[in-house]
Amino acid sequence: MKKTKQTNLESLRKQIDKIDSQLAKLLVKRFDLVEIIGQVKLENKISVVDRNREQEIVDRLLAETDLDKRFVAQLFSVIFKESRKQQRRKK
């Protein structure tokens, strides 16, 4: 690979690294809120699972972006699963 192409690739990868770090930090914030929500649900005897809310989130994100529907559904399935797991720890 030529020097300029290699430099450009490195620069692009550094940008992706920054975005990945931002995504991870946002997930930490999200899961902090999930813990609080889990406590509220526990105190009010509300089910941890709320499929309607999950579907609303996916639908909203699909409307706001041009990301692939299947990708968004799979990505947030993992996020929702971890969120439910964290909320159940509160019990």
C-alpha positions in Angstrom: 0.0 0.0 0.0 1.3 3.4 -0.8 2.3 5.8 2.0 -0.6 8.2 1.4 -3.2 5.5 1.2 -1.7 3.9 4.4 -1.8 7.3 6.1 -5.4 7.9 5.0 -6.4 4.4 6.2 -4.8 5.1 9.6 -6.6 8.4 9.9 -9.9 6.8 9.0 -9.3 4.0 11.6 -8.5 6.6 14.3 -11.8 8.2 13.5 -13.6 4.9 13.8 -11.8 4.2 17.1 -13.1 7.5 18.5 -16.6 6.7 17.4 -16.3 3.2 19.0 -15.2 4.8 22.3 -18.2 7.2 22.1 -20.6 4.3 21.5 -19.2 2.4 24.4 -19.5 5.5 26.7 -23.1 6.0 25.5 -23.9 2.4 26.3 -22.5 2.9 29.8 -24.8 5.9 30.3 -27.7 3.9 28.9 -27.1 1.0 31.3 -26.8 3.4 34.2 -30.3 4.6 33.4 -31.5 1.0 32.9 -30.5 0.2 36.5 -32.5 3.2 37.8 -35.5 2.0 35.6 -35.1 -1.5 37.0 -35.4 -0.1 40.6 -38.5 1.9 39.6 -40.1 -1.2 38.0 -39.3 -3.3 41.1 -40.7 -0.7 43.5 -43.9 -0.4 41.4 -44.2 -4.1 40.6 -43.8 -3.5 36.8 -42.6 -6.3 34.6 -39.0 -6.0 33.4 -40.0 -7.0 29.9 -41.9 -4.4 27.8 -42.0 -5.6 24.2 -44.1 -2.6 23.1 -41.5 -0.2 24.4 -38.7 -2.2 22.7 -40.6 -2.1 19.4 -41.3 1.6 19.7 -37.5 2.2 20.1 -36.7 0.1 17.0 -39.4 1.8 15.0 -38.3 5.3 16.0 -34.6 4.5 15.1 -35.7 3.1 11.8 -37.6 6.3 11.1 -34.7 8.5 12.1 -32.0 6.7 10.2 -31.5 4.8 7.0 -29.9 1.8 8.7 -30.9 -1.6 7.7 -34.1 -2.9 9.5 -32.6 -6.3 10.3 -29.3 -4.7 11.6 -31.2 -2.4 13.9 -33.4 -5.2 15.2 -30.4 -7.5 15.8 -28.3 -4.8 17.5 -31.1 -3.6 19.8 -32.1 -7.2 20.5 -28.7 -7.6 22.2 -29.0 -4.2 24.0 -32.5 -5.0 25.2 -31.4 -8.5 26.4 -28.5 -6.9 28.4 -30.9 -4.2 29.7 -33.4 -6.8 31.0 -30.5 -8.8 32.6 -29.4 -5.7 34.5 -32.9 -4.8 35.6 -33.4 -8.4 36.9 -30.3 -8.0 39.1 -32.2 -5.4 41.1 -34.6 -8.1 42.4 
